[in-house]
């Protein structure tokens, strides 16, 4: 009939609606559900997260950190891929951009392993590097959803020299661990002791009562890939790989939340 009214577009296919402020909750939940789905399909249970500056280039004045981050990621990936388990354990994860993030993804690729990039849309510096496993490369709009995925699957954190972004990520994870909002052991390594002691006056924080002396046990300083690798292995074995420990899980059953399949 000529007077039939055309069907309206389905809401979830209406890009104009999805871009409105009213649809913000849908965009937020999508940045939670897409990584969750991809991690489940890739059988990824947990990660080792690398933080560090996007501005550190391989051949620059701070280039040793790029090269050492690449080597450390290679060592971790080669070791984790040989673990006897049905899931992918301790997959290297970075913020997905250049600099230290690129070095971490590149090192994991050198070892032939999968590697994750949690990219964020920024006006400068941040573009996905080419070493991320394609199905594990994600683009986030919301910083807090990106931070959730950094924290949720991480069993270890390695923090290389960096600026505001790295400091923000580091202090947020330390706060979550200190306040026990993360209900799991976390191996935290601060890579480059000279840099970190110069950038953050930990002794002054203790002196003025801003942190307790015991808080310094939340992390360790490391200065070369091999010693960092050994400390990482020791911590992960103690908390996650040794039968009989609280967090030892011999078989993969997916991330702890959303275990049931919902269509």
Helices and strands as residue ranges (DSSP letters): G 11-13, H 15-18, G 21-23, H 24-41, E 47-51, H 63-80, E 91-94, H 100-110, E 116-120, G 134-136, E 137-140, H 143-153, E 154-159, H 164-178, E 187-191, H 193-199, H 202-207, G 213-218, E 220-222, H 225-236, I 237-241
